[in-house]
Amino acid sequence: MANEHDESAPSGLEPPPKGRRKTRILRFVLAALVFQLAVPLTYYLRDDPYDERFAWRMFSAVRLHRCRTTAVERTGEGEREIPLTRELHRAWVNHLSRNRRAVVHAFLRDRCEREGVDEVTLTNACVTPNRTPLEPQVYTRDCASGELDEPAALIVEEGR
């Protein structure tokens, strides 16, 4: 009959935990697992369908949208298009094209801080994977008042 503490076992291994220690370990593992599942679920409960930082992207049609992003600023002299890829790093342009509100708001705020700018508008014209055009997402900031005009909530999932 084998002894419970077999002397032939490698000396570096500990016996499995017992009692309260085992219960604490199992509770910790279970809590970590619940956390890992709950964080992505919060995406589906938010009002910003484009913020997918913690979402299960394999279930999302948003990632497959293709968007053309343009930005225009109005000054006393007229309007001029902002060359986004020359003004911003490509990663930030990608965030703008994905309608990430925090990035869009920061971009508009930054452009308004420039001398002589009265208003800034960012437009995303997106199409679904089957080339169905979506309602353009137009964000406008009045630089004098700081008032922000945002697009209505967009239903981004395609009909199946």
Rosetta constraint file for C-alpha pairs under 8 A:
AtomPair CA 2 CA 6 HARMONIC 6.91 0.50
AtomPair CA 9 CA 13 HARMONIC 7.68 0.50
AtomPair CA 17 CA 21 HARMONIC 6.10 0.50
AtomPair CA 17 CA 22 HARMONIC 5.14 0.50
AtomPair CA 18 CA 22 HARMONIC 5.11 0.50
AtomPair CA 19 CA 23 HARMONIC 6.47 0.50
AtomPair CA 20 CA 24 HARMONIC 6.17 0.50
AtomPair CA 21 CA 25 HARMONIC 6.26 0.50
AtomPair CA 22 CA 26 HARMONIC 6.19 0.50
AtomPair CA 23 CA 27 HARMONIC 6.13 0.50
AtomPair CA 24 CA 28 HARMONIC 6.16 0.50
AtomPair CA 25 CA 29 HARMONIC 6.23 0.50
AtomPair CA 26 CA 30 HARMONIC 6.07 0.50
AtomPair CA 27 CA 31 HARMONIC 6.04 0.50
AtomPair CA 28 CA 32 HARMONIC 6.15 0.50
AtomPair CA 29 CA 33 HARMONIC 6.19 0.50
AtomPair CA 30 CA 34 HARMONIC 6.20 0.50
AtomPair CA 31 CA 35 HARMONIC 6.14 0.50
AtomPair CA 32 CA 36 HARMONIC 6.20 0.50
AtomPair CA 33 CA 37 HARMONIC 6.41 0.50
AtomPair CA 34 CA 38 HARMONIC 5.98 0.50
AtomPair CA 35 CA 39 HARMONIC 6.15 0.50
AtomPair CA 36 CA 40 HARMONIC 7.38 0.50
AtomPair CA 37 CA 41 HARMONIC 6.65 0.50
AtomPair CA 38 CA 42 HARMONIC 6.53 0.50
AtomPair CA 39 CA 43 HARMONIC 7.62 0.50
AtomPair CA 39 CA 54 HARMONIC 6.44 0.50
AtomPair CA 39 CA 55 HARMONIC 7.80 0.50
AtomPair CA 40 CA 44 HARMONIC 7.81 0.50
AtomPair CA 40 CA 54 HARMONIC 4.84 0.50
AtomPair CA 40 CA 55 HARMONIC 4.41 0.50
AtomPair CA 40 CA 56 HARMONIC 6.07 0.50
AtomPair CA 41 CA 45 HARMONIC 7.13 0.50
AtomPair CA 41 CA 55 HARMONIC 6.84 0.50
AtomPair CA 42 CA 46 HARMONIC 6.53 0.50
AtomPair CA 42 CA 55 HARMONIC 7.78 0.50
AtomPair CA 43 CA 49 HARMONIC 7.61 0.50
AtomPair CA 43 CA 51 HARMONIC 7.38 0.50
AtomPair CA 43 CA 52 HARMONIC 6.56 0.50
AtomPair CA 43 CA 54 HARMONIC 6.69 0.50
AtomPair CA 43 CA 55 HARMONIC 5.52 0.50
AtomPair CA 44 CA 49 HARMONIC 7.73 0.50
AtomPair CA 44 CA 55 HARMONIC 7.73 0.50
AtomPair CA 47 CA 153 HARMONIC 7.74 0.50
AtomPair CA 48 CA 101 HARMONIC 7.92 0.50
AtomPair CA 48 CA 153 HARMONIC 7.68 0.50
AtomPair CA 49 CA 62 HARMONIC 7.75 0.50
AtomPair CA 49 CA 154 HARMONIC 7.70 0.50
AtomPair CA 49 CA 155 HARMONIC 7.83 0.50
AtomPair CA 49 CA 156 HARMONIC 7.10 0.50
AtomPair CA 50 CA 62 HARMONIC 6.71 0.50
AtomPair CA 50 CA 98 HARMONIC 6.35 0.50
AtomPair CA 50 CA 99 HARMONIC 5.88 0.50
AtomPair CA 50 CA 100 HARMONIC 5.98 0.50
AtomPair CA 51 CA 99 HARMONIC 7.82 0.50
AtomPair CA 51 CA 100 HARMONIC 5.77 0.50
AtomPair CA 51 CA 101 HARMONIC 7.69 0.50
AtomPair CA 52 CA 56 HARMONIC 7.97 0.50
AtomPair CA 52 CA 57 HARMONIC 7.18 0.50
AtomPair CA 56 CA 60 HARMONIC 7.14 0.50
AtomPair CA 57 CA 63 HARMONIC 7.07 0.50
AtomPair CA 60 CA 157 HARMONIC 7.56 0.50
AtomPair CA 61 CA 65 HARMONIC 7.01 0.50
AtomPair CA 61 CA 128 HARMONIC 7.95 0.50
AtomPair CA 61 CA 156 HARMONIC 7.04 0.50
AtomPair CA 61 CA 157 HARMONIC 5.66 0.50
AtomPair CA 61 CA 158 HARMONIC 7.14 0.50
AtomPair CA 62 CA 156 HARMONIC 6.24 0.50
AtomPair CA 62 CA 157 HARMONIC 7.06 0.50
AtomPair CA 64 CA 128 HARMONIC 6.73 0.50
AtomPair CA 64 CA 129 HARMONIC 5.97 0.50
AtomPair CA 65 CA 126 HARMONIC 6.24 0.50
AtomPair CA 65 CA 127 HARMONIC 5.61 0.50
AtomPair CA 65 CA 128 HARMONIC 4.74 0.50
AtomPair CA 65 CA 129 HARMONIC 6.01 0.50
AtomPair CA 66 CA 126 HARMONIC 5.41 0.50
AtomPair CA 66 CA 127 HARMONIC 5.45 0.50
AtomPair CA 66 CA 128 HARMONIC 6.63 0.50
AtomPair CA 66 CA 129 HARMONIC 7.46 0.50
AtomPair CA 67 CA 97 HARMONIC 5.81 0.50
AtomPair CA 67 CA 98 HARMONIC 7.42 0.50
AtomPair CA 67 CA 124 HARMONIC 5.88 0.50
AtomPair CA 67 CA 125 HARMONIC 5.33 0.50
AtomPair CA 67 CA 126 HARMONIC 3.97 0.50
AtomPair CA 67 CA 127 HARMONIC 6.42 0.50
AtomPair CA 68 CA 97 HARMONIC 6.88 0.50
AtomPair CA 68 CA 124 HARMONIC 5.61 0.50
AtomPair CA 68 CA 125 HARMONIC 5.19 0.50
AtomPair CA 68 CA 126 HARMONIC 6.31 0.50
AtomPair CA 69 CA 96 HARMONIC 7.36 0.50
AtomPair CA 69 CA 97 HARMONIC 5.52 0.50
AtomPair CA 69 CA 122 HARMONIC 7.19 0.50
AtomPair CA 69 CA 123 HARMONIC 5.70 0.50
AtomPair CA 69 CA 124 HARMONIC 4.56 0.50
AtomPair CA 69 CA 125 HARMONIC 6.54 0.50
AtomPair CA 70 CA 81 HARMONIC 7.44 0.50
AtomPair CA 70 CA 82 HARMONIC 7.44 0.50
AtomPair CA 70 CA 84 HARMONIC 7.51 0.50
AtomPair CA 70 CA 122 HARMONIC 5.82 0.50
AtomPair CA 70 CA 123 HARMONIC 5.32 0.50
AtomPair CA 70 CA 124 HARMONIC 6.63 0.50
AtomPair CA 71 CA 81 HARMONIC 5.86 0.50
AtomPair CA 71 CA 82 HARMONIC 5.36 0.50
AtomPair CA 71 CA 83 HARMONIC 7.72 0.50
AtomPair CA 71 CA 84 HARMONIC 7.31 0.50
AtomPair CA 71 CA 120 HARMONIC 7.25 0.50
AtomPair CA 71 CA 121 HARMONIC 5.54 0.50
AtomPair CA 71 CA 122 HARMONIC 4.29 0.50
AtomPair CA 71 CA 123 HARMONIC 6.22 0.50
AtomPair CA 72 CA 79 HARMONIC 6.57 0.50
AtomPair CA 72 CA 80 HARMONIC 5.61 0.50
AtomPair CA 72 CA 81 HARMONIC 4.35 0.50
AtomPair CA 72 CA 82 HARMONIC 5.52 0.50
AtomPair CA 72 CA 120 HARMONIC 5.81 0.50
AtomPair CA 72 CA 121 HARMONIC 5.25 0.50
AtomPair CA 72 CA 122 HARMONIC 6.54 0.50
AtomPair CA 73 CA 79 HARMONIC 5.68 0.50
AtomPair CA 73 CA 80 HARMONIC 5.67 0.50
AtomPair CA 73 CA 81 HARMONIC 6.51 0.50
AtomPair CA 73 CA 82 HARMONIC 6.95 0.50
AtomPair CA 73 CA 111 HARMONIC 7.92 0.50
AtomPair CA 73 CA 117 HARMONIC 6.57 0.50
AtomPair CA 73 CA 118 HARMONIC 7.40 0.50
AtomPair CA 73 CA 119 HARMONIC 5.66 0.50
AtomPair CA 73 CA 120 HARMONIC 4.32 0.50
AtomPair CA 73 CA 121 HARMONIC 6.28 0.50
AtomPair CA 74 CA 78 HARMONIC 5.63 0.50
AtomPair CA 74 CA 79 HARMONIC 4.37 0.50
AtomPair CA 74 CA 80 HARMONIC 6.60 0.50
AtomPair CA 74 CA 117 HARMONIC 6.00 0.50
AtomPair CA 74 CA 118 HARMONIC 5.59 0.50
AtomPair CA 74 CA 119 HARMONIC 5.09 0.50
AtomPair CA 74 CA 120 HARMONIC 6.29 0.50
AtomPair CA 75 CA 79 HARMONIC 6.25 0.50
AtomPair CA 75 CA 116 HARMONIC 5.75 0.50
AtomPair CA 75 CA 117 HARMONIC 4.77 0.50
AtomPair CA 75 CA 118 HARMONIC 5.21 0.50
AtomPair CA 75 CA 119 HARMONIC 7.10 0.50
AtomPair CA 76 CA 116 HARMONIC 7.07 0.50
AtomPair CA 76 CA 117 HARMONIC 7.70 0.50
AtomPair CA 76 CA 118 HARMONIC 7.33 0.50
AtomPair CA 82 CA 87 HARMONIC 7.65 0.50
AtomPair CA 83 CA 87 HARMONIC 6.17 0.50
AtomPair CA 84 CA 88 HARMONIC 5.71 0.50
AtomPair CA 84 CA 93 HARMONIC 6.69 0.50
AtomPair CA 85 CA 89 HARMONIC 6.50 0.50
AtomPair CA 85 CA 90 HARMONIC 6.12 0.50
AtomPair CA 85 CA 93 HARMONIC 6.83 0.50
AtomPair CA 88 CA 92 HARMONIC 6.31 0.50
AtomPair CA 88 CA 93 HARMONIC 6.51 0.50
AtomPair CA 89 CA 93 HARMONIC 6.58 0.50
AtomPair CA 90 CA 94 HARMONIC 6.20 0.50
AtomPair CA 91 CA 95 HARMONIC 6.44 0.50
AtomPair CA 92 CA 96 HARMONIC 6.24 0.50
AtomPair CA 92 CA 103 HARMONIC 7.63 0.50
AtomPair CA 93 CA 97 HARMONIC 6.16 0.50
AtomPair CA 94 CA 98 HARMONIC 6.25 0.50
AtomPair CA 95 CA 99 HARMONIC 6.58 0.50
AtomPair CA 95 CA 100 HARMONIC 5.71 0.50
AtomPair CA 95 CA 103 HARMONIC 6.64 0.50
AtomPair CA 96 CA 100 HARMONIC 5.94 0.50
AtomPair CA 96 CA 103 HARMONIC 6.30 0.50
AtomPair CA 96 CA 104 HARMONIC 5.74 0.50
AtomPair CA 97 CA 124 HARMONIC 6.17 0.50
AtomPair CA 99 CA 103 HARMONIC 7.97 0.50
AtomPair CA 99 CA 104 HARMONIC 6.85 0.50
AtomPair CA 99 CA 124 HARMONIC 7.42 0.50
AtomPair CA 99 CA 137 HARMONIC 7.77 0.50
AtomPair CA 100 CA 104 HARMONIC 6.15 0.50
AtomPair CA 101 CA 105 HARMONIC 5.94 0.50
AtomPair CA 102 CA 106 HARMONIC 6.19 0.50
AtomPair CA 103 CA 107 HARMONIC 6.08 0.50
AtomPair CA 104 CA 108 HARMONIC 6.20 0.50
AtomPair CA 104 CA 122 HARMONIC 7.83 0.50
AtomPair CA 104 CA 139 HARMONIC 7.83 0.50
AtomPair CA 105 CA 109 HARMONIC 6.07 0.50
AtomPair CA 106 CA 110 HARMONIC 6.03 0.50
AtomPair CA 107 CA 111 HARMONIC 6.23 0.50
AtomPair CA 108 CA 112 HARMONIC 6.22 0.50
AtomPair CA 108 CA 120 HARMONIC 6.16 0.50
AtomPair CA 108 CA 121 HARMONIC 7.53 0.50
AtomPair CA 108 CA 122 HARMONIC 7.82 0.50
AtomPair CA 108 CA 140 HARMONIC 7.70 0.50
AtomPair CA 108 CA 141 HARMONIC 6.34 0.50
AtomPair CA 109 CA 113 HARMONIC 6.52 0.50
AtomPair CA 109 CA 141 HARMONIC 7.66 0.50
AtomPair CA 109 CA 143 HARMONIC 7.83 0.50
AtomPair CA 110 CA 114 HARMONIC 7.20 0.50
AtomPair CA 111 CA 117 HARMONIC 7.37 0.50
AtomPair CA 111 CA 120 HARMONIC 6.92 0.50
AtomPair CA 112 CA 117 HARMONIC 5.74 0.50
AtomPair CA 112 CA 118 HARMONIC 6.99 0.50
AtomPair CA 112 CA 119 HARMONIC 6.86 0.50
AtomPair CA 112 CA 120 HARMONIC 6.85 0.50
AtomPair CA 112 CA 141 HARMONIC 7.85 0.50
AtomPair CA 112 CA 142 HARMONIC 7.95 0.50
AtomPair CA 112 CA 143 HARMONIC 5.12 0.50
AtomPair CA 113 CA 117 HARMONIC 7.54 0.50
AtomPair CA 113 CA 143 HARMONIC 7.76 0.50
AtomPair CA 117 CA 143 HARMONIC 6.94 0.50
AtomPair CA 118 CA 142 HARMONIC 6.35 0.50
AtomPair CA 118 CA 143 HARMONIC 5.15 0.50
AtomPair CA 118 CA 144 HARMONIC 6.53 0.50
AtomPair CA 119 CA 140 HARMONIC 7.11 0.50
AtomPair CA 119 CA 141 HARMONIC 5.67 0.50
AtomPair CA 119 CA 142 HARMONIC 4.65 0.50
AtomPair CA 119 CA 143 HARMONIC 5.27 0.50
AtomPair CA 119 CA 144 HARMONIC 8.00 0.50
AtomPair CA 120 CA 140 HARMONIC 5.67 0.50
AtomPair CA 120 CA 141 HARMONIC 5.39 0.50
AtomPair CA 120 CA 142 HARMONIC 6.83 0.50
AtomPair CA 120 CA 143 HARMONIC 7.44 0.50
AtomPair CA 121 CA 138 HARMONIC 6.92 0.50
AtomPair CA 121 CA 139 HARMONIC 5.58 0.50
AtomPair CA 121 CA 140 HARMONIC 4.30 0.50
AtomPair CA 121 CA 141 HARMONIC 6.52 0.50
AtomPair CA 122 CA 138 HARMONIC 5.80 0.50
AtomPair CA 122 CA 139 HARMONIC 5.19 0.50
AtomPair CA 122 CA 140 HARMONIC 6.46 0.50
AtomPair CA 123 CA 136 HARMONIC 6.66 0.50
AtomPair CA 123 CA 137 HARMONIC 5.59 0.50
AtomPair CA 123 CA 138 HARMONIC 4.45 0.50
AtomPair CA 123 CA 139 HARMONIC 6.39 0.50
AtomPair CA 124 CA 136 HARMONIC 5.63 0.50
AtomPair CA 124 CA 137 HARMONIC 5.04 0.50
AtomPair CA 124 CA 138 HARMONIC 6.52 0.50
AtomPair CA 125 CA 133 HARMONIC 7.62 0.50
AtomPair CA 125 CA 134 HARMONIC 7.06 0.50
AtomPair CA 125 CA 135 HARMONIC 7.24 0.50
AtomPair CA 125 CA 136 HARMONIC 4.66 0.50
AtomPair CA 125 CA 137 HARMONIC 6.55 0.50
AtomPair CA 126 CA 133 HARMONIC 6.02 0.50
AtomPair CA 126 CA 134 HARMONIC 5.56 0.50
AtomPair CA 126 CA 135 HARMONIC 7.55 0.50
AtomPair CA 126 CA 136 HARMONIC 6.65 0.50
AtomPair CA 127 CA 131 HARMONIC 5.20 0.50
AtomPair CA 127 CA 132 HARMONIC 5.27 0.50
AtomPair CA 127 CA 133 HARMONIC 4.25 0.50
AtomPair CA 127 CA 134 HARMONIC 5.59 0.50
AtomPair CA 128 CA 132 HARMONIC 5.21 0.50
AtomPair CA 128 CA 133 HARMONIC 6.47 0.50
AtomPair CA 128 CA 134 HARMONIC 7.23 0.50
AtomPair CA 128 CA 158 HARMONIC 7.49 0.50
AtomPair CA 135 CA 154 HARMONIC 7.62 0.50
AtomPair CA 137 CA 150 HARMONIC 7.87 0.50
AtomPair CA 137 CA 151 HARMONIC 5.50 0.50
AtomPair CA 138 CA 150 HARMONIC 6.44 0.50
AtomPair CA 138 CA 151 HARMONIC 5.60 0.50
AtomPair CA 139 CA 148 HARMONIC 7.23 0.50
AtomPair CA 139 CA 149 HARMONIC 5.72 0.50
AtomPair CA 139 CA 150 HARMONIC 4.77 0.50
AtomPair CA 139 CA 151 HARMONIC 6.34 0.50
AtomPair CA 140 CA 148 HARMONIC 5.77 0.50
AtomPair CA 140 CA 149 HARMONIC 5.05 0.50
AtomPair CA 140 CA 150 HARMONIC 6.65 0.50
AtomPair CA 141 CA 146 HARMONIC 6.27 0.50
AtomPair CA 141 CA 147 HARMONIC 5.70 0.50
AtomPair CA 141 CA 148 HARMONIC 4.48 0.50
AtomPair CA 141 CA 149 HARMONIC 6.26 0.50
AtomPair CA 142 CA 146 HARMONIC 5.33 0.50
AtomPair CA 142 CA 147 HARMONIC 5.33 0.50
AtomPair CA 142 CA 148 HARMONIC 6.53 0.50
AtomPair CA 143 CA 147 HARMONIC 7.37 0.50
